[in-house]
Amino acid sequence: MRVESNCLTQNYSELTHREISRNKSEELSLCKEKEDSNDTQHVSVNLDANSNTPQTLREDLKKFYMQKKHCDIILQVENKSFPAHRSILCSRSSVFSSMFDLDMKETTTKNIDIVDMDADTLGQFLLFLYSETPDDLQWNRATRLLNASHKFQVESLKKECSSFLMSYLSLPNVCEALVLADLYQDQQLRTKC
């Protein structure tokens, strides 16, 4: 599994290196043109003005997930399939990592059935694993994602959901939040409640 993750990182590094090299080549050719015309004015290339500025890793991985290319595992819930990349799942969740390291049936069948989660939650959970950004959080979605983060041991998602719940505490939902705080041993949320 580390080999796949290293391969992904190496491919990303190579792409980034090519982009930087291309930008440097453009800078050099611009400088050469200026020198050839005997223009002694200061030459600067504004990379921000270029419409092809490099994307961030977060955006690239989100796009990678959305395109569903090169997936090697399928998560299934409610008769819906969610193609994913084993290396991403393993790098983000110790539960997935253990599952694939221990040669469980999911490793050979390449299908993982998730029985205690709805399709929307699994989709949002996977999107977070790839992009580290929760999409359109609302109270009910945040509570379900908190459960998923606990189940698959994704601490960054747990913190994100807990922070969201603390921000939107109100008299009608404080009891539900207190139950969640006790269930997931979240001392900060318990104190806020």
One Martini backbone bead per residue (centre of mass of N, CA, C, O) as a GRO file, in nm:
protein
  193
    1MET     BB    1   0.055   0.064  -0.019
    2ARG     BB    2   0.302   0.258  -0.011
    3VAL     BB    3   0.367   0.237  -0.308
    4GLU     BB    4   0.112   0.379  -0.413
    5SER     BB    5   0.157   0.641  -0.256
    6ASN     BB    6   0.438   0.701  -0.373
    7CYS     BB    7   0.348   0.710  -0.666
    8LEU     BB    8   0.154   0.948  -0.636
    9THR     BB    9   0.364   1.146  -0.527
   10GLN     BB   10   0.563   1.123  -0.765
   11ASN     BB   11   0.367   1.214  -0.988
   12TYR     BB   12   0.310   1.490  -0.867
   13SER     BB   13   0.604   1.589  -0.864
   14GLU     BB   14   0.651   1.568  -1.169
   15LEU     BB   15   0.430   1.765  -1.253
   16THR     BB   16   0.536   2.006  -1.094
   17HIS     BB   17   0.816   2.015  -1.226
   18ARG     BB   18   0.716   2.064  -1.514
   19GLU     BB   19   0.568   2.330  -1.454
   20ILE     BB   20   0.814   2.484  -1.350
   21SER     BB   21   0.991   2.445  -1.601
   22ARG     BB   22   0.800   2.584  -1.796
   23ASN     BB   23   0.799   2.860  -1.651
   24LYS     BB   24   1.106   2.906  -1.674
   25SER     BB   25   1.119   2.899  -1.984
   26GLU     BB   26   0.936   3.141  -2.025
   27GLU     BB   27   1.112   3.341  -1.874
   28LEU     BB   28   1.368   3.311  -2.050
   29SER     BB   29   1.240   3.392  -2.323
   30LEU     BB   30   1.156   3.673  -2.232
   31CYS     BB   31   1.437   3.774  -2.159
   32LYS     BB   32   1.569   3.730  -2.435
   33GLU     BB   33   1.385   3.920  -2.594
   34LYS     BB   34   1.465   4.175  -2.437
   35GLU     BB   35   1.768   4.165  -2.496
   36ASP     BB   36   1.748   4.168  -2.810
   37SER     BB   37   1.603   4.467  -2.794
   38ASN     BB   38   1.765   4.645  -2.588
   39ASP     BB   39   1.605   4.626  -2.321
   40THR     BB   40   1.656   4.783  -1.990
   41GLN     BB   41   1.422   4.706  -1.857
   42HIS     BB   42   1.240   4.565  -1.631
   43VAL     BB   43   1.195   4.215  -1.579
   44SER     BB   44   0.870   4.060  -1.534
   45VAL     BB   45   0.693   3.774  -1.418
   46ASN     BB   46   0.351   3.707  -1.386
   47LEU     BB   47   0.208   3.422  -1.264
   48ASP     BB   48  -0.083   3.522  -1.184
   49ALA     BB   49  -0.165   3.605  -1.482
   50ASN     BB   50  -0.172   3.319  -1.532
   51SER     BB   51  -0.423   3.087  -1.614
   52ASN     BB   52  -0.204   2.831  -1.540
   53THR     BB   53  -0.207   2.785  -1.250
   54PRO     BB   54  -0.131   2.600  -1.003
   55GLN     BB   55  -0.255   2.368  -0.811
   56THR     BB   56  -0.356   2.222  -0.545
   57LEU     BB   57  -0.359   1.929  -0.387
   58ARG     BB   58  -0.652   1.940  -0.300
   59GLU     BB   59  -0.772   1.990  -0.583
   60ASP     BB   60  -0.647   1.745  -0.721
   61LEU     BB   61  -0.776   1.524  -0.537
   62LYS     BB   62  -1.066   1.600  -0.588
   63LYS     BB   63  -1.056   1.554  -0.892
   64PHE     BB   64  -0.965   1.260  -0.876
   65TYR     BB   65  -1.226   1.165  -0.739
   66MET     BB   66  -1.440   1.275  -0.945
   67GLN     BB   67  -1.328   1.107  -1.199
   68LYS     BB   68  -1.277   0.793  -1.131
   69LYS     BB   69  -0.978   0.718  -1.172
   70HIS     BB   70  -0.790   0.442  -1.091
   71CYS     BB   71  -0.959   0.256  -0.936
   72ASP     BB   72  -0.932  -0.025  -0.667
   73ILE     BB   73  -1.208   0.036  -0.511
   74ILE     BB   74  -1.533  -0.054  -0.356
   75LEU     BB   75  -1.794   0.120  -0.211
   76GLN     BB   76  -2.092  -0.002  -0.041
   77VAL     BB   77  -2.425   0.156  -0.037
   78GLU     BB   78  -2.743   0.136  -0.097
   79ASN     BB   79  -2.678   0.031  -0.398
   80LYS     BB   80  -2.407   0.197  -0.398
   81SER     BB   81  -2.118   0.312  -0.571
   82PHE     BB   82  -1.767   0.386  -0.455
   83PRO     BB   83  -1.502   0.479  -0.597
   84ALA     BB   84  -1.152   0.415  -0.508
   85HIS     BB   85  -0.837   0.461  -0.329
   86ARG     BB   86  -0.648   0.277  -0.134
   87SER     BB   87  -0.414   0.476  -0.064
   88ILE     BB   88  -0.596   0.696   0.050
   89LEU     BB   89  -0.744   0.539   0.266
   90CYS     BB   90  -0.485   0.448   0.421
   91SER     BB   91  -0.367   0.741   0.474
   92ARG     BB   92  -0.646   0.840   0.640
   93SER     BB   93  -0.700   0.534   0.762
   94SER     BB   94  -0.642   0.286   0.995
   95VAL     BB   95  -0.872   0.097   0.921
   96PHE     BB   96  -0.807   0.055   0.624
   97SER     BB   97  -0.516  -0.031   0.660
   98SER     BB   98  -0.577  -0.287   0.825
   99MET     BB   99  -0.764  -0.424   0.624
  100PHE     BB  100  -0.538  -0.452   0.395
  101ASP     BB  101  -0.304  -0.586   0.573
  102LEU     BB  102  -0.494  -0.852   0.670
  103ASP     BB  103  -0.634  -1.003   0.440
  104MET     BB  104  -0.913  -0.953   0.379
  105LYS     BB  105  -1.181  -0.992   0.175
  106GLU     BB  106  -1.157  -0.700   0.054
  107THR     BB  107  -0.884  -0.744  -0.089
  108THR     BB  108  -0.987  -0.962  -0.301
  109THR     BB  109  -1.273  -0.827  -0.397
  110LYS     BB  110  -1.277  -0.497  -0.392
  111ASN     BB  111  -1.511  -0.489  -0.166
  112ILE     BB  112  -1.709  -0.264   0.042
  113ASP     BB  113  -1.940  -0.303   0.296
  114ILE     BB  114  -2.166  -0.057   0.417
  115VAL     BB  115  -2.419  -0.077   0.672
  116ASP     BB  116  -2.401   0.208   0.877
  117MET     BB  117  -2.461   0.391   0.607
  118ASP     BB  118  -2.520   0.644   0.401
  119ALA     BB  119  -2.464   0.772   0.092
  120ASP     BB  120  -2.412   1.068   0.163
  121THR     BB  121  -2.201   1.018   0.385
  122LEU     BB  122  -1.997   0.861   0.215
  123GLY     BB  123  -1.948   1.080   0.005
  124GLN     BB  124  -1.850   1.297   0.212
  125PHE     BB  125  -1.625   1.130   0.337
  126LEU     BB  126  -1.455   1.090   0.080
  127LEU     BB  127  -1.420   1.386   0.010
  128PHE     BB  128  -1.259   1.446   0.269
  129LEU     BB  129  -1.022   1.250   0.226
  130TYR     BB  130  -0.926   1.412  -0.035
  131SER     BB  131  -0.977   1.743   0.069
  132GLU     BB  132  -1.032   1.837   0.375
  133THR     BB  133  -1.343   1.917   0.294
  134PRO     BB  134  -1.639   2.010   0.381
  135ASP     BB  135  -1.968   1.970   0.239
  136ASP     BB  136  -2.233   2.122   0.331
  137LEU     BB  137  -2.287   2.174   0.632
  138GLN     BB  138  -2.504   2.018   0.863
  139TRP     BB  139  -2.627   1.891   1.133
  140ASN     BB  140  -2.693   1.598   1.032
  141ARG     BB  141  -2.433   1.557   0.872
  142ALA     BB  142  -2.234   1.604   1.109
  143THR     BB  143  -2.332   1.363   1.283
  144ARG     BB  144  -2.270   1.141   1.072
  145LEU     BB  145  -1.965   1.218   1.031
  146LEU     BB  146  -1.884   1.167   1.321
  147ASN     BB  147  -1.935   0.866   1.308
  148ALA     BB  148  -1.739   0.804   1.073
  149SER     BB  149  -1.483   0.917   1.211
  150HIS     BB  150  -1.491   0.709   1.439
  151LYS     BB  151  -1.498   0.442   1.280
  152PHE     BB  152  -1.227   0.539   1.088
  153GLN     BB  153  -1.026   0.729   1.230
  154VAL     BB  154  -1.080   1.064   1.165
  155GLU     BB  155  -0.974   1.335   1.325
  156SER     BB  156  -1.022   1.581   1.137
  157LEU     BB  157  -1.328   1.529   1.108
  158LYS     BB  158  -1.404   1.533   1.402
  159LYS     BB  159  -1.319   1.829   1.451
  160GLU     BB  160  -1.498   1.960   1.237
  161CYS     BB  161  -1.774   1.861   1.347
  162SER     BB  162  -1.746   1.962   1.636
  163SER     BB  163  -1.714   2.260   1.563
  164PHE     BB  164  -1.984   2.288   1.423
  165LEU     BB  165  -2.166   2.208   1.663
  166MET     BB  166  -2.068   2.435   1.853
  167SER     BB  167  -2.164   2.673   1.661
  168TYR     BB  168  -2.485   2.533   1.656
  169LEU     BB  169  -2.590   2.569   1.928
  170SER     BB  170  -2.904   2.488   2.090
  171LEU     BB  171  -3.178   2.419   2.260
  172PRO     BB  172  -3.287   2.183   2.063
  173ASN     BB  173  -2.965   2.038   2.031
  174VAL     BB  174  -2.802   1.991   2.303
  175CYS     BB  175  -2.874   1.696   2.374
  176GLU     BB  176  -2.759   1.561   2.124
  177ALA     BB  177  -2.469   1.670   2.164
  178LEU     BB  178  -2.423   1.535   2.441
  179VAL     BB  179  -2.447   1.246   2.345
  180LEU     BB  180  -2.213   1.263   2.140
  181ALA     BB  181  -1.994   1.342   2.343
  182ASP     BB  182  -2.017   1.077   2.505
  183LEU     BB  183  -1.986   0.867   2.275
  184TYR     BB  184  -1.696   1.026   2.165
  185GLN     BB  185  -1.526   1.166   2.384
  186ASP     BB  186  -1.602   1.497   2.380
  187GLN     BB  187  -1.502   1.743   2.583
  188GLN     BB  188  -1.557   2.008   2.433
  189LEU     BB  189  -1.855   1.956   2.367
  190ARG     BB  190  -1.949   1.907   2.654
  191THR     BB  191  -1.872   2.186   2.766
  192LYS     BB  192  -2.046   2.354   2.568
  193CYS     BB  193  -2.318   2.213   2.662
   0.00000   0.00000   0.00000
